[in-house]
Amino acid sequence: MSATETPQWFKDLSKYDTPTICNAIELFDVRPRNTGYMNESIKACFPKMPPMVGFALTSTFRSMAAPRGGDVLSGGVPCYGTYRCADDKYMAVGALEGKFWAVCCQVLGHPEWIGRQWDPALRGELEALFASRRRDDWAALFAPADCCVTPVLALEESLENAQLAARGMVLEVDGLRQFAPPLKVSEHPFTIRQAAPKAGEHNEAILRAAGYSVEQIERLVASGALG
């Protein structure tokens, strides 16, 4: 607070209503006249209330995203990230809650790490530990534990996932595997009424509907234009 900004200064200002103060400020012409502090659209909803005076604080903030690995959800802390294993596959650790992190450390055989949940320096030690075994070995070790540590699966592996199979999420018709809707209605099980068409299966029907003659279609087929 400067020499002029004293408690008495604010007390003196509080004697005047806000419109009067705003009109006085406009005399300094600190902005274009067509964008003043007050105009006819400003109404005093509570005219009997005293004005509020005090300090105005201007602040700035950065909206730029942190670089990869620079924040909690992109690998900046040891309890949330992916770790390469000995077979170049990965394990995912998502133990943000303290109870999950504590179990994770117990399974890893390092209970002394529990207090280092947010220590970025621990990531290197975790990386070295996970790199000492194959992914499936780690997955088997963590399978009975409830601590948000799971293997990162390839798409083909995910189709064999036991939970997806139990929910009937993967269906196969005529050799084509596809996902079923995730929302299940007990009295209306999802079924595939007909298989998806094979590539080019309906070429001839579509071309005939478009007005092509049999001879024209045969020439297109012979030229390889239809694949």
PyMOL commands that set and color helices and strands:
alter all, ss='L'
color gray80, all
select helices_A, chain A and resi 7-13+18-26+33-35+72-74+98-108+111-116+122-130+135-142+155-158+162-166+203-209+214-223
alter helices_A, ss='H'
color red, helices_A
select strands_A, chain A and resi 80-84+90-94+149-151+170-173+176-179
alter strands_A, ss='S'
color yellow, strands_A
deselect
rebuild
show_as cartoon
